[in-house]
Amino acid sequence: MAAFCYALLISLCVASTQVWAQQKPQATATSAADQTPQYKGGADQMMADLQRNAHYPAAALRAQVSGRVIVSFVVEADGSVGETHIVSSPSPLLNDAVLQAVKSLGAFTPAQANGKPVRGTLTCPVTFRMTSTTTSRAAALVLSSGPPVQPQALASAENTVVSKLVGFRDSTYNPDKKTTVIYQHYFTYDRQGRPETHRLDYLNNGQPASSQQLRYHYRPDGLLASKTSDHTKYVYEYTSTGQLSAILLSILMKDRWRLVEETRLTEKEVGKKSNRVVSLTMRKVPNNPIQDSTRQQYCAIDYTISAQNSIIKSAVLSYGYRNFERPTSYTFTQDTNPNPFEDLFVERWYQFELERSGPHNLVTETQNGRLFKAFAYTYDAAGLPLQCIISNGARQAYRVQHFAYADIVVPRARPLTALAADSVSGLRIYPNPATATTLIKAASVGPGQATLRLYNASGQLVRQSVHMVTTDFNVNLSVAGLEKGVYVVEVAGPTAVVKGKLLVE
């Protein structure tokens, strides 16, 4: 099938997706001027900033709308962007994207008249053009302002294509205040198919309020180490078995990172039917260290997690610095379709919706036995959600979410048959079968750096970590969250590669 992509192109076409600014802006002044408005950095920089800020609207992509939009806008005497309007356009579906891109521009040097700054007007044509590329999906794409970092294509026998979430729009309407809040998310991925960047734009009643871009950083063993922007940093800590144990939020203040919030995750005793209970405690770090420490705990929540790694229950013990005499209990049900943003939101913004971070999509949420929220999805042919409408307990819709995807090239999983045929002795796995953790021991693979890989029955790589070996390889492997079945364990060291089978129950 043909899929349609975009990017903002000035003199360079990126990622086969095109929004073209075909010529530099024309300028006029509102009074007799001896100098027209000038963008700081020049016209080329202005077009580059428009490229970064503009997005091909999802509705326009779905309708296959393209063409040239001419936008005119005022540069005020103080150099800021003032009134903007569309001079001509092939479709209203394209207009908001252009207007928002212009409003996001930086400062100008204003027009000059008789040596004094005056208002001036710039007119700029922007062309949206769709190009057809051969992919396996015909879904419309909503990409970030810069082109996604696509993996380099490997040899055809060594790569495969997977569908990844690249755009997520979350709109909430408040009927009492008659206001709409929108969170627009954009994601890119690295060559291994892992999340690499996350841009978050916040709009209040359609007006841009804030924007930040965070970058994912990974440890040598493949676990997420941090997620950072220019002013925000999330750092992640893990147990010896690879379970997430803490999220530390710091803010850059006066050239120094200051810890403002810490979230601790502690696993309690495993319950019946292989369910786990994990306690989440969030503490705020006060500005004044002498402040009463009892006010630091912001919330405490117990989560019950199924063997499929979905949150099925929660008990809110405290929230907003207030302890509850009786915990507020929630129950959750999920569908069987894949969740497109599993493991994408590992930060405070999404921290109070952890029940949506599992492998499947949340369908209902009850509070103390009564319906609290309902989630209605529209799916594509692959079972991925394209839209979700969220309603309250009275079945009144108040929140709408839209999802958009792109095909990403990643290394192909090694076939299980090849792994099994290549198995050699020298690997010990205990306990086997395993339910929580298992000890992987291997001799004669070092000394040096060794890589532990775990493949499922389809030959897909599901776990990977890197370890330094001095004598023998000796590592505890967590199987939490894995589906029951047979897996292949591979330890590849400087001197040998050993493999064996692991049964997860």
Summary of the structure (lengths in Angstrom):
residues: 505
radius of gyration: 26.3
end to end distance: 40.2
largest distance: 87.3
contacts: 1562
relative contact order: 0.10
helix: 10%
strand: 54%
